[in-house]
Amino acid sequence: MSVSTTDAGPGTRTERAPGPSARPKRRKLTLRQRIWRERWSYTFIVPGAAFFLVFMYVPMAGNVVAFQDYSPFRGIEGSPWVGFANFNAIWTDPEIITALRNTLIIAFLQLAFAFPAPIALALLLHSLLSNKVKRLVQTIVYLPNFLSWVIVISVWQQVVGGGGLVAGLLDGMGVHGFDLMTDADNFKFLVVAQNIWKDAGWGTIIFFAAIAGIPSERYEAAAIDGASGWQRTWHITLPALVPVATLLLILNIGSILTVGFEQLLLQQPMVGADAAQVLDTFVYFRGVLGGQWGIATAAGLLKGIIGTILVLSANKLAKKMGGEGIF
């Protein structure tokens, strides 16, 4: 850095000339300027944002129907306001009590059995030594996810239905009358089993990705120290899956009241409404078929509010327990 001396009367004044380390201060850009600078990056967001705006947020304005005696012929503007009358009708409706009870029971069984199933399957496949066998099993367990519920229920009907494979085998053994598809008492467990069969294989993809991110040196060091396969799974693999499992658990809790509309609607005639009526089918029968749009919308709105509260609560609880949460 150069130094210059300037005479100023009896004394001298020393000035430092700007050296190479001195840089001009950058002007702070406004938000609009930063967006314009990254405009080509933001264009990739537009399709996804437009999808959520058109199909998710704009339809939320239709929740106003929950406070009206709505009629499609009169429209929202012509339908009279009834305040909270639709919500009061819900609490006194025995059918929605049945639907809520069935929904909560199925949701609890899915969290208890269907949610851990992909984790257990991923750990089982990870333990296979042969890559060919692993890929073959992965392909087989992935396939049911691509089948519609109509096909899935048809397959189950041919296996555990009254005229299915299991019933035929039991008839040959002297046990008659087996028909799991029409057994109302065990229907909720049947629903969970169908969900596991259809979605467990697909759910392993996320956990496989988490397992793949674990450094192999950890397993090698644990093996050198004498850790067994179960100990390596318990102390290395499972802790690595906790953040992913926590994220998925929070998301599943948010949709806990959504237990499968099409699946239950297709099987309701076989077991009856007392066993298969849930909130989603209640909204369908009351709104679309029954024409009680206000009550159906009120039930759907309550379901969304409860789901939001559960997500916020689960996220806060996860953070208090030392997790990261989702936001």
N, C-alpha and C positions, 0 to 999 in steps of 0.2 A: 504494500500500500504506500503510495507516494505522499510526502508531507510538504506543504508549501508554507512559507513564512511571509507574512505581510506586515510592513511597517505601519504602525498606527500611533504616531506621537512618540512619547517617551518609551512606550513598551512595544512589544511585538505580539502578534496574534497568530497562533498556529492553526492551520486548517488541514483537515485530512481529506484528500481527494478520494472520491469513490473508487474502491477497488473492485476486483472481479467478483468478490463475494456479495456485494451489494446488489440486490435485485429489486426491480420496481414492484410495488405492491399491486397485486391483482385485484381488479374490480370485481366485487361480489355480484354474481348474476342473480336476477330475480327468478321466481319459480317459472314464469312463462318462458323466460329465456333458456332455462335449463331444459324444460320440456321440448322447446323447439330445437335445441342442440341435439337431443337424443330422440328426435321425432321418428327416425326409422326403427329404433328399438321399440318405441311405444306402438308402432303399427302392428307388431305381433300380438299385442294385448287386445287389440280391438275385436277380433272375432270372439274370443272367450268372454270378454266383457259384454259384448252385444248379446251373446247367448243368455248370460245370467240376467241381464237387464230385461230382455224381452220375455223370457220364459220363467224367470224366478221372481223378479222384483215388481214388474208391472202387474202380474196377476194378483199380487198381494193386496192391491186396491179392491179386489173383489170381496175381501173380508168384511166389507161394509154390509154385505148381505146378512151377516149374523145378527144385525140390529134391525132388520126389516122383516116384514111379512112379504117376502120376495115372490114375484111371479115373473117368469120369462116373458110373458106377453105384455106386462106393464113396464118391465125394465127396472133398473135401479132408481131412476128419477121418479117413476110413477108408483113404485111400491111404498106403502106406508111404513113409517118408523114405529117400532114396537119396543125400543130400548133393550132391556135385558130380559125380556119375556122369553126369548128362545133359550137363554141360559137357565132360567128358572124351570123351563119345561124339561131340560136335560136332567136336572138333578132329581126330578120326580118321575123319570121314565125308567121303569124296571128293565127294559130291554138294553138300555145303555149301561146299566149297572152290570148286567151279564156280560156285555161286550167288554167293559173295562176290566172285569175280573179275568175273563179269558185272555185278554191282551197282556195283563201283568203276569199271569202264570206262564204263558208261552214265552214272554220276554225274559223272565227269570230263568227258565229252563235253557233258553238259547245262550244266555250269558254264562250259565254254569257248565254247559256241555258243548254247545256249538262254537263258542268263542275260543276255548282252549284247543279244539280239535286241530286247526291248522298248525298250531305250535307243536303239538305232539307229533303230527304227521311230518312236519319239517325236521324235527329232531330224529325221528325214525329213519327218514330217507337219508339224512346226513350221516347216519351211522353205517350206511351201506358202503362196503369197500369197492364193489364193482361199479364203475361208472356206467357201463351198459345197462346193468340191472336198474340202477338209479334213474337213468333217463327213461327206460321203459315204464317203470312204475309212475314216474312223474307224468308221462303222457297219458297213462290210463286214468289217473286220478284227476287230471285236468279236464277230460272230455265231458263229464256230466255238467260242467258249468255252461257249456254251449247249447244245452238242451233246454227247450221251453218247459214251463211247468206242465203243460198239457201232456208232453211226452213223458216227463218224469213221473207224473201220477199214473199214466198208462202203464209204465214199466213196473211200478210198485203194485199196481192192481194185478198184473200178470204174475207177480211173485208172491205177494202176501194177501191177495184178495181171495174171495170165496171160491173161485174156480182157478186159482193160481197154482204155482209150483209147490209151495209149502203145503197148501190145503190138500193137494193130490198125494203128497208123501204121507201126510198124517192120516188120510183116508185109508191108505194101504196098511197103516199100522193100527187101524181100528179107532182112531180119534177123528170124529166127524164134527162138522159145523165151524171149522176155523175160518175166520174172515176178519183180519186185522183192520181192513179198510173201512169197515162199518162199526168198529168197536168205539163207541163214544167215550167210554171210561179211559181208554189209553190213547185217545186221538192226539192229545197234546204232545205226548212222547213220540208219537208217529211223525208229527210235524217237525219236531226237532231232528229226528233221525233223517228225514228227507232233506232238511237243510244241510246237515253234515255231509250226507252223500253227494249232494249237488255242489256245495260251495267250499268244502274243506280243502280239496286239492288246489283250487284256484287261490285260496287264501295263503297257501304256503309260499307263493312267489315272493311276497314281501319279506317273509322271514328267511327265505333262502338268500335274499339279497343282503340281509343283515348278517347272516352267518358267513357269507362270502367275504364280508369286510373285516372279519376277525383275523389278525395276523397268525399265520401258521406257526410262527416261532413260539407263541404262547402254548400251543398244544405240545410242541416238541419239548419245551422246557418242563412242562408238567409231566410228560411221559418219562423224561430223564429222572425227575424227582420221585418217580414211582407212583404217580397218580393213575388210578384206574380210569376206564372209559366213562363210568358214571360220575366219578369225581371231576373229570375234565368237563363233562357236560354241565354239572351243577355249578362249578366255580368259574367257568370261562364262557360257555355258550349261552346259558340262561341269563347271566348279567348283561350280555351284549344284546339280548332280545328285549330287555325290560323297557328301554325308551320307545321302541316301535310298538310293543304290546300296550304300553300306556296310552300312546297316541290313538291306536285303534280302539282301545276300550272307551276312551272319552267320546270318540265319534259314535261308537255303538250305543253308548248310553243316551246320546242325543236323539237317536232314532229308536229308542227302546219301545216306543208305542207303535212303531211300524213293524209288524211281524209277518207281513206277506199277504198282500191283498189277493193276488191271483191264485196262489196256492190254496188259501182257505176258501175262496169263493167256489173253486172247482170241486172241493170236497165237502162243502156244507150240505148238499142234498143227501149225502150218504150217511152223515152222522147227526144231522140236525143243527138248528141254530143255537141250542143251549151249549153245545160243545165247540162249535166253529164260528160263532159270531164274535167278531172283534171290532175295534173302532173303525177300521177302514171299510169293512163290509157294512157296518151300520150306516156310515156316511153314504155309501153307494145305494143301499136299499131305501133309506129315508129320502135322500136327495134326488138321485137320478131316476129311481123307479117310483118312489112315493110322492115326489113333488114337494116335499117339505124342505125347501132349499135353505131356509133360515136356520132350522134346527141342525141340519147337516153341516152347514158352514160354521155354526157355533161350536159344534163338536170338533171339527177340524181345527178351528182357531185355538181352542183350549189345548188340543194335542200339541200344536206348534209352540204355545207358550210354555207348557210343561217341559217339552223337549229342550227349549232354550235355557230354562232354569237348570235343568239337569246338566247340560253341557257346561254352563258357567260354574256350577257347584263342583262338578267333577274336575274341571280344570284348576280351580282354586285349591281343591283338596290335593291334587297331584303335586302342585307347587309346594304346599305345606309339608308334604312327605318327602321333599327333596327332588322331585321330578321337574321336568321342563315345561310340561303342559303343551298346549297347542297355540297359545297366544299370551 
